[in-house]
């Protein structure tokens, strides 16, 4: 009986005295998923979460598909977390268009000065150039505290889809009478197929593109009929 009581007390002591395991802080790309149209701009924020402690300096590498979206070193600006330290900061951006990688470095200058908690480290502006999907991925995250010791951060990646209007069969980023002419020429005159494929012309969502979609488009453009059933292809 005494042994059982002693064992229970030891187990209770272990539970009470055991360290509390907390999740690692993380670097994020926000929004983590987004849908945008071609020939447009969109912003991605790079924050750290509230679990970040004593951050002195960071260096990240972000990759993306340069056939779908683009950016450059002038389109990346410093976020508010480091500047609000009221101390001089270092911020550098490098871009390698051949490898589709973006490099961002930042630091608080001055001995012993760090920041803790959540905040945005950078704002990245992308512009869309082609239809499709692209991951936004941290391929490297390095961070240091005020003693030049490494800090470990998880990575929360992002994703973007560059969308095409259903009915925009000539891919000029709008739906007009030219799309009707394009469809008629394709169906009856052997003209080129809708771009990128015929399903972008399936405006009534019956799983095929044919003359009924031409009628649907004409009704939409000239008679105030219903819009294409799926706005995004």
Backbone bond lengths (Angstrom), bond angles and torsions (degrees), N, CA, C in turn:
res aa  C-N    CA-C-N  psi(-1)  N-CA   C-N-CA  omega(-1)  CA-C   N-CA-C  phi
1 X - - - 1.466 - - 1.538 110.37 -
2 X 1.376 114.87 -45.20 1.459 118.91 -179.99 1.519 110.81 -62.34
3 X 1.332 116.09 -38.92 1.456 119.81 -179.62 1.533 111.23 -64.30
4 X 1.324 115.57 -39.66 1.460 119.45 179.34 1.522 110.85 -65.85
5 X 1.334 117.16 -40.16 1.454 121.08 177.99 1.517 110.21 -65.08
6 X 1.356 116.18 -42.57 1.452 120.50 -179.47 1.528 110.89 -64.01
7 X 1.329 115.96 -40.96 1.467 120.44 178.54 1.524 111.03 -62.99
8 X 1.324 116.38 -41.78 1.465 120.29 179.17 1.518 111.32 -63.62
9 X 1.331 116.73 -40.65 1.462 120.36 178.99 1.527 111.41 -64.73
10 X 1.334 116.16 -40.72 1.470 120.30 179.23 1.519 110.17 -63.26
11 X 1.354 116.80 -45.15 1.458 120.33 179.09 1.520 111.47 -61.62
12 X 1.342 116.63 -41.08 1.450 120.41 178.89 1.518 110.86 -63.71
13 X 1.343 116.66 -39.81 1.460 121.13 179.22 1.530 110.98 -64.50
14 X 1.337 115.36 -39.33 1.462 119.46 179.28 1.522 110.94 -64.10
15 X 1.349 115.41 -42.95 1.462 119.63 -179.78 1.517 111.64 -64.01
16 X 1.357 116.67 -44.19 1.454 121.28 -177.20 1.521 111.25 -67.47
17 X 1.333 116.12 -38.95 1.459 120.51 -174.22 1.524 113.71 -89.92
18 X 1.334 116.46 -7.75 1.463 118.81 -178.52 1.519 110.08 -65.43
19 X 1.332 117.55 141.01 1.470 119.32 178.92 1.514 111.44 -66.35
20 X 1.314 115.94 146.31 1.453 121.11 177.77 1.525 108.49 -83.23
21 X 1.319 115.77 119.64 1.461 120.39 -179.14 1.525 109.14 -83.13
22 X 1.304 116.62 126.78 1.458 120.78 179.49 1.515 109.28 -115.14
23 X 1.300 115.37 152.77 1.448 120.23 179.91 1.521 109.68 -68.44
24 X 1.326 115.45 149.56 1.456 120.33 177.59 1.522 109.42 -67.14
25 X 1.313 117.52 146.64 1.463 119.19 173.32 1.521 109.58 -65.00
26 X 1.313 116.58 164.17 1.461 119.91 -173.93 1.513 111.69 -137.29
27 X 1.320 115.00 148.00 1.454 124.00 165.47 1.526 107.13 -93.81
28 X 1.312 116.53 136.34 1.463 121.51 -177.37 1.529 110.57 -120.20
29 X 1.323 114.91 156.62 1.454 122.47 164.15 1.518 106.36 -118.28
30 X 1.329 118.36 113.69 1.462 123.73 -172.43 1.531 110.02 -122.54
31 X 1.331 118.40 131.97 1.467 126.10 3.05 1.520 111.40 -71.45
32 X 1.349 115.62 149.52 1.462 118.98 -178.87 1.526 111.22 -75.24
33 X 1.325 117.00 -15.90 1.467 120.29 172.25 1.523 107.87 -151.12
34 X 1.312 116.22 141.48 1.458 119.95 -178.05 1.519 109.88 -153.73
35 X 1.314 115.14 151.41 1.464 121.99 176.50 1.523 107.52 -120.39
36 X 1.316 117.00 125.13 1.457 121.79 -178.75 1.526 108.74 -134.77
37 X 1.312 116.08 165.63 1.455 120.92 178.62 1.524 110.59 -96.60
38 X 1.323 114.49 159.74 1.463 120.11 179.55 1.524 110.38 -64.61
39 X 1.325 115.55 154.85 1.464 122.80 -180.00 1.522 111.96 59.77
40 X 1.320 115.91 42.05 1.460 120.22 179.11 1.523 109.62 -137.96
41 X 1.336 115.20 167.01 1.459 122.48 178.99 1.519 109.79 -108.19
42 X 1.320 116.61 147.21 1.463 120.04 171.62 1.523 108.32 -149.91
43 X 1.337 115.39 151.18 1.461 121.87 -176.35 1.520 110.74 -106.58
44 X 1.318 115.31 143.56 1.459 123.18 174.42 1.525 107.60 -124.10
45 X 1.324 116.77 125.70 1.462 121.52 177.76 1.524 110.10 -92.07
46 X 1.330 115.41 146.99 1.465 120.85 176.28 1.533 108.58 -119.87
47 X 1.339 117.70 88.97 1.459 120.46 179.27 1.539 111.99 -100.86
48 X 1.330 114.76 168.25 1.455 122.23 165.54 1.524 106.74 -111.33
49 X 1.332 116.21 157.59 1.459 118.45 -177.22 1.528 111.47 -92.71
50 X 1.332 115.47 -177.73 1.460 121.51 -173.08 1.517 113.24 -67.61
51 X 1.335 118.01 -16.15 1.463 120.41 -179.41 1.523 112.89 -79.14
52 X 1.329 117.16 -5.40 1.465 121.00 179.84 1.530 110.26 -70.77
53 X 1.343 116.37 130.53 1.464 121.08 -176.02 1.530 109.76 -133.18
54 X 1.326 115.84 131.64 1.466 122.92 172.89 1.531 112.86 56.21
55 X 1.311 115.87 46.16 1.460 120.21 177.78 1.533 109.36 -78.40
56 X 1.320 115.25 124.64 1.459 121.63 179.78 1.529 111.81 -106.83
57 X 1.330 115.91 -43.54 1.457 120.32 -176.20 1.521 109.51 -152.05
58 X 1.331 115.78 152.77 1.463 120.22 178.72 1.518 109.87 -144.53
59 X 1.308 114.64 157.55 1.462 121.79 174.94 1.520 107.27 -147.34
60 X 1.323 117.01 121.52 1.460 120.18 -178.06 1.524 109.94 -126.25
61 X 1.307 113.82 156.10 1.465 122.09 175.21 1.524 106.96 -127.59
62 X 1.332 117.00 126.49 1.461 122.56 -176.34 1.523 108.50 -122.91
63 X 1.328 116.09 132.27 1.462 120.04 179.32 1.527 110.48 -113.45
64 X 1.345 115.94 155.26 1.463 122.18 179.92 1.518 107.98 -159.85
65 X 1.335 115.99 170.29 1.457 121.60 -179.26 1.530 108.91 -89.35
66 X 1.320 117.11 108.68 1.468 120.63 -176.02 1.516 113.03 -73.39
67 X 1.339 118.13 -7.07 1.460 120.41 174.35 1.525 112.09 -82.75
68 X 1.330 116.32 -11.93 1.463 121.71 -178.43 1.526 111.00 -111.11
69 X 1.329 116.88 -45.79 1.464 121.33 -179.23 1.519 109.31 -133.77
70 X 1.309 115.64 157.73 1.464 121.73 179.22 1.520 110.06 -137.46
71 X 1.322 115.05 158.94 1.460 122.29 169.51 1.517 106.95 -153.20
72 X 1.326 116.79 -178.73 1.457 120.93 175.27 1.519 107.66 -154.36
73 X 1.302 115.85 173.78 1.458 120.04 -174.19 1.529 112.52 -64.79
74 X 1.328 117.83 -25.07 1.459 120.84 179.68 1.525 112.34 -79.47
75 X 1.326 117.16 -11.18 1.466 121.32 -177.50 1.524 112.52 -96.93
76 X 1.321 117.39 9.50 1.464 122.12 179.53 1.521 108.18 -117.13
77 X 1.326 116.74 126.24 1.458 121.65 -179.24 1.513 110.63 -123.49
78 X 1.321 115.55 154.90 1.457 121.29 -178.33 1.520 110.34 -70.73
79 X 1.330 115.71 138.57 1.459 121.01 178.47 1.515 111.61 -79.87
80 X 1.319 115.29 -178.57 1.464 119.36 -171.77 1.520 113.73 -86.68
81 X 1.334 121.09 -11.36 1.464 120.75 -175.38 1.524 111.27 -66.34
82 X 1.321 117.11 -49.66 1.458 118.74 -178.33 1.527 112.72 -71.27
83 X 1.335 119.97 -46.19 1.468 118.56 179.64 1.527 114.34 -60.24
84 X 1.350 117.79 -29.82 1.460 118.99 -177.66 1.524 111.91 -73.64
85 X 1.321 117.34 -2.12 1.460 118.87 173.43 1.531 111.39 -72.01
86 X 1.340 116.60 -9.41 1.472 122.80 -178.90 1.519 111.61 61.99
87 X 1.333 116.24 26.55 1.456 122.04 179.11 1.520 109.06 -127.34
88 X 1.322 117.00 158.43 1.461 118.88 175.47 1.534 111.04 -59.89
89 X 1.299 115.71 141.95 1.465 120.57 179.70 1.516 110.31 -128.61
90 X 1.330 113.89 158.90 1.453 121.77 174.48 1.516 108.04 -111.86
91 X 1.336 116.13 133.37 1.463 119.91 -179.78 1.524 107.91 -145.10
92 X 1.328 115.56 124.70 1.470 121.03 -176.68 1.522 109.53 -136.99
93 X 1.323 115.62 140.81 1.457 121.37 179.65 1.527 108.78 -129.31
94 X 1.308 116.49 132.31 1.455 121.55 174.59 1.513 109.74 -127.35
95 X 1.318 115.72 147.09 1.460 119.67 -177.41 1.517 109.37 -134.91
96 X 1.330 115.17 133.02 1.455 121.11 178.58 1.520 108.55 -118.25
97 X 1.341 118.17 93.80 1.473 119.90 -175.29 1.514 113.40 -63.30
98 X 1.319 117.67 -29.19 1.457 119.85 -179.59 1.519 112.36 -68.96
99 X 1.321 116.60 -32.59 1.461 119.72 -178.58 1.520 112.81 -103.58
100 X 1.339 116.79 -0.32 1.467 121.64 -179.53 1.522 111.80 56.71
101 X 1.324 116.74 43.33 1.453 120.25 179.31 1.519 110.84 -125.55
102 X 1.325 114.53 141.45 1.452 122.99 178.73 1.521 108.11 -114.83
103 X 1.336 116.85 132.52 1.458 122.16 -179.05 1.523 108.47 -116.15
104 X 1.337 116.31 129.29 1.461 121.46 179.86 1.521 108.88 -130.94
105 X 1.338 116.44 125.18 1.460 122.46 176.53 1.524 108.81 -121.15
106 X 1.325 116.34 141.88 1.452 120.69 176.93 1.508 111.14 -149.46
107 X 1.333 116.88 152.88 1.469 120.72 179.50 1.512 109.61 -160.81
108 X 1.331 115.62 155.19 1.455 122.65 170.25 1.518 107.11 -96.00
109 X 1.320 116.99 125.52 1.453 121.07 -178.89 1.529 109.95 -85.73
110 X 1.315 115.28 149.17 1.459 120.30 -178.95 1.517 110.74 109.29
111 X 1.307 117.20 134.95 1.465 122.09 -177.06 1.528 111.40 -66.68
112 X 1.328 114.61 133.93 1.455 120.61 172.98 1.512 115.88 80.19
113 X 1.307 118.92 0.83 1.455 120.81 -178.00 1.530 110.00 -97.08
114 X 1.318 116.39 128.85 1.463 122.96 179.07 1.529 108.69 -141.74
115 X 1.324 116.07 173.37 1.462 120.91 173.53 1.521 108.82 -127.76
116 X 1.308 115.37 149.42 1.462 121.83 177.71 1.522 109.24 -130.73
117 X 1.320 115.26 154.47 1.452 120.58 177.10 1.514 112.60 96.07
118 X 1.329 114.61 -176.36 1.464 120.91 -175.00 1.523 111.00 -80.95
119 X 1.315 114.88 153.53 1.454 120.80 177.58 1.511 110.70 168.46
120 X 1.319 115.72 163.78 1.457 121.49 -177.73 1.523 110.42 -93.02
121 X 1.322 116.09 129.53 1.456 121.75 179.88 1.521 112.49 -93.92
122 X 1.342 117.19 -28.32 1.461 119.93 -178.33 1.510 110.25 -158.23
123 X 1.330 115.07 152.57 1.456 122.57 172.77 1.528 107.47 -119.27
124 X 1.344 116.01 124.50 1.459 121.55 -176.61 1.523 108.89 -113.09
125 X 1.329 116.71 123.84 1.462 120.93 177.19 1.533 108.90 -101.92
126 X 1.327 115.34 122.69 1.457 122.19 176.96 1.523 109.57 -108.14
127 X 1.316 116.41 155.81 1.457 120.76 169.67 1.520 108.58 -127.81
128 X 1.309 115.75 143.98 1.458 121.63 -172.97 1.527 109.69 -91.81
129 X 1.324 115.04 139.44 1.460 119.24 -177.69 1.519 113.21 -127.73
130 X 1.314 118.62 -15.54 1.461 120.27 -177.82 1.513 111.00 -152.21
131 X 1.311 116.60 156.36 1.458 120.76 177.49 1.526 109.69 -74.17
132 X 1.322 115.44 147.24 1.452 119.19 177.52 1.511 111.81 138.39
133 X 1.314 115.98 -166.08 1.458 122.94 -178.02 1.523 109.78 -123.57
134 X 1.311 114.88 149.84 1.455 120.43 177.85 1.513 109.76 -143.70
135 X 1.315 116.40 133.21 1.450 120.43 169.12 1.520 109.28 -76.72
136 X 1.314 116.26 148.91 1.459 123.20 168.73 1.518 105.64 -115.65
137 X 1.322 117.15 106.72 1.456 120.55 -168.01 1.528 112.02 -124.92
138 X 1.327 115.28 136.57 1.451 120.86 167.86 1.531 107.87 -76.13
139 X 1.311 117.51 112.72 1.468 119.93 175.38 1.522 111.10 -94.10
140 X 1.334 116.31 -10.02 1.457 120.37 176.13 1.518 109.51 -161.29
141 X 1.340 116.69 135.38 1.463 122.70 172.54 1.524 107.54 -134.43
142 X 1.321 116.32 121.59 1.464 121.29 174.62 1.521 108.48 -128.87
143 X 1.323 115.96 136.23 1.464 120.31 -178.17 1.530 109.30 -145.37
144 X 1.340 114.82 153.12 1.462 121.31 -178.64 1.525 109.90 -134.57
145 X 1.349 115.70 151.15 1.453 120.05 174.98 1.533 109.57 -96.07
146 X 1.337 116.67 -171.76 1.452 120.36 -176.31 1.516 114.55 -66.84
147 X 1.318 117.67 -17.96 1.464 122.39 177.00 1.520 112.23 -97.40
148 X 1.331 115.90 14.25 1.471 122.45 -179.58 1.527 112.22 63.28
149 X 1.332 115.60 27.74 1.461 120.70 176.19 1.531 109.21 -95.43
150 X 1.336 116.87 146.31 1.474 118.59 -178.07 1.527 112.32 -68.95
151 X 1.312 115.58 142.18 1.461 123.19 172.52 1.528 108.19 -111.28
152 X 1.319 115.72 141.80 1.462 120.87 -178.17 1.524 109.57 -102.34
153 X 1.327 115.35 126.79 1.462 121.55 177.85 1.521 109.43 -126.54
154 X 1.337 115.09 140.70 1.463 120.10 169.73 1.527 109.08 -78.32
155 X 1.322 115.66 161.50 1.465 121.17 178.98 1.521 109.51 -114.84
156 X 1.326 116.40 129.97 1.460 122.27 174.39 1.528 106.55 -116.17
157 X 1.331 115.17 103.60 1.453 121.39 -172.44 1.530 111.96 -80.26
158 X 1.320 115.47 172.50 1.453 121.87 179.47 1.520 112.08 -123.11
159 X 1.316 114.95 179.84 1.470 121.97 -177.23 1.517 107.97 -156.83
160 X 1.325 115.69 142.95 1.456 119.79 178.59 1.523 109.60 -137.47
161 X 1.306 115.99 142.19 1.460 121.99 172.40 1.521 108.10 -118.32
162 X 1.323 115.44 125.95 1.457 120.45 174.35 1.516 106.91 -93.03
163 X 1.312 115.05 116.26 1.448 123.25 -165.32 1.526 111.75 -101.34
164 X 1.302 115.68 151.44 1.452 121.94 175.00 1.525 109.01 -115.10
165 X 1.329 116.78 140.14 1.455 120.37 175.50 1.529 109.24 -63.74
166 X 1.323 116.85 129.77 1.465 119.72 169.60 1.526 107.55 -64.69
167 X 1.316 116.81 127.78 1.455 122.14 -174.50 1.514 113.15 103.88
168 X 1.331 116.66 -16.47 1.461 120.94 177.02 1.528 108.49 -85.58
169 X 1.325 115.89 69.89 1.464 120.40 -169.51 1.525 112.94 -73.48
170 X 1.340 117.93 -20.27 1.463 119.19 177.38 1.533 112.23 -97.63
171 X 1.349 115.69 5.75 1.473 122.99 172.55 1.524 113.34 57.06
172 X 1.330 116.75 43.37 1.463 119.54 175.29 1.524 111.59 -104.95
173 X 1.344 115.42 14.08 1.463 123.99 173.39 1.526 114.08 72.35
174 X 1.335 117.55 24.16 1.465 121.86 175.35 1.527 108.16 -158.17
175 X 1.318 116.08 163.12 1.462 121.35 179.99 1.527 108.01 -113.91
176 X 1.340 116.13 115.21 1.466 121.77 -176.89 1.530 109.41 -141.51
177 X 1.332 115.35 -175.80 1.451 120.94 178.34 1.529 111.40 -60.94
178 X 1.343 117.03 -24.92 1.461 119.56 178.80 1.529 111.44 -63.68
179 X 1.339 116.89 -29.04 1.457 119.73 176.77 1.526 110.83 -71.98
180 X 1.322 116.66 -35.60 1.465 120.24 175.91 1.532 109.58 -63.51
181 X 1.316 116.70 -47.16 1.466 121.08 179.04 1.528 110.40 -60.61
182 X 1.316 115.50 -41.60 1.471 121.00 179.45 1.528 110.38 -60.46
183 X 1.349 116.37 -46.01 1.469 121.04 179.60 1.525 111.33 -63.02
184 X 1.327 116.90 -44.88 1.468 120.29 -179.64 1.525 110.41 -62.36
185 X 1.326 116.67 -42.44 1.455 120.67 179.84 1.525 111.36 -64.61
186 X 1.341 115.87 -35.53 1.468 119.78 178.19 1.526 111.15 -70.20
187 X 1.346 116.89 -46.19 1.465 120.58 -174.69 1.528 111.65 -72.56
188 X 1.326 116.34 -42.66 1.468 119.04 -171.96 1.534 114.22 -108.05
189 X 1.329 116.97 -17.58 1.466 118.11 -174.11 1.509 114.82 -117.20
190 X 1.322 117.36 7.11 1.455 119.48 179.28 1.513 113.90 70.48
191 X 1.333 116.68 23.04 1.464 120.56 179.51 1.517 111.81 -74.43
192 X 1.327 116.25 -179.94 1.473 120.04 -177.78 1.517 112.39 -63.89
193 X 1.328 115.09 151.61 1.463 122.04 179.25 1.524 109.72 -71.76
194 X 1.345 116.99 152.92 1.467 119.33 174.23 1.522 111.77 -51.43
195 X 1.318 116.69 150.09 1.463 123.40 -176.84 1.536 109.57 -101.93
196 X 1.330 121.05 127.38 1.458 127.71 4.45 1.521 114.08 -86.13
197 X 1.342 117.61 -15.79 1.456 120.54 175.59 1.526 108.44 -156.35
198 X 1.334 116.59 175.41 1.461 120.10 -170.81 1.522 113.96 -65.36
199 X 1.325 117.83 -21.26 1.465 118.89 -174.94 1.524 112.91 -71.02
200 X 1.337 117.68 -15.59 1.462 119.04 173.94 1.531 110.24 -70.02
201 X 1.337 116.67 -15.01 1.467 121.04 176.16 1.505 113.78 -93.33
202 X 1.333 117.78 2.61 1.461 121.71 -179.74 1.525 109.31 -84.13
203 X 1.331 116.48 71.75 1.465 120.99 -172.68 1.526 113.07 -75.93
204 X 1.337 118.14 -18.28 1.471 119.49 177.26 1.518 112.27 -101.10
205 X 1.324 116.32 5.41 1.471 123.05 174.37 1.525 113.44 55.03
206 X 1.343 116.40 45.96 1.464 119.31 174.30 1.524 110.76 -104.75
207 X 1.344 114.86 17.19 1.468 122.98 174.83 1.531 113.77 73.28
208 X 1.310 118.16 15.86 1.453 121.48 173.62 1.515 109.18 -152.63
209 X 1.326 116.28 153.72 1.459 120.92 177.77 1.519 108.50 -110.16
210 X 1.344 116.29 118.32 1.464 120.14 -176.62 1.528 109.51 -152.37
211 X 1.337 116.08 -163.50 1.458 120.26 -174.67 1.524 112.11 -63.99
212 X 1.331 117.55 -26.63 1.467 119.23 178.14 1.526 110.73 -64.64
213 X 1.334 116.91 -30.01 1.466 120.16 177.09 1.525 110.99 -73.18
214 X 1.333 116.60 -32.12 1.460 119.97 174.96 1.527 109.72 -62.91
215 X 1.330 116.49 -46.95 1.461 120.91 178.30 1.524 110.39 -60.68
216 X 1.319 116.69 -41.40 1.468 122.30 179.71 1.533 109.92 -60.98
217 X 1.339 116.89 -44.89 1.455 120.87 -179.98 1.518 111.94 -64.36
218 X 1.340 116.05 -43.05 1.466 119.98 179.12 1.529 110.25 -61.17
219 X 1.311 116.45 -42.68 1.459 121.07 179.09 1.526 110.99 -64.09
220 X 1.321 116.40 -38.58 1.470 121.31 179.26 1.537 111.32 -67.28
221 X 1.335 116.46 -45.54 1.463 120.71 -174.26 1.528 112.17 -74.43
222 X 1.347 117.19 -41.23 1.467 120.06 -170.34 1.524 114.68 -107.09
223 X 1.326 117.82 -19.68 1.471 119.05 -174.21 1.525 113.21 -121.17
224 X 1.328 117.61 8.81 1.458 119.76 178.32 1.513 113.26 70.82
225 X 1.334 117.04 25.06 1.454 120.86 178.35 1.515 112.22 -70.27
226 X 1.330 116.55 178.98 1.467 120.30 -177.49 1.528 111.55 -62.62
227 X 1.320 114.38 147.83 1.464 120.49 177.26 1.528 110.27 -70.31
228 X 1.310 117.93 160.88 1.464 120.11 174.28 1.515 110.87 -48.39
229 X 1.333 116.10 139.22 1.464 120.66 -168.07 1.536 112.43 -64.38
230 X 1.310 117.97 -32.07 1.451 120.99 177.67 1.515 109.30 -118.88
231 X 1.315 119.65 113.29 1.468 120.45 -174.67 1.523 113.54 -67.44
232 X 1.326 116.21 -24.54 1.456 119.88 -172.24 1.507 111.07 -124.73
233 X 1.327 115.30 131.77 1.469 119.50 179.05 1.512 109.07 -108.31
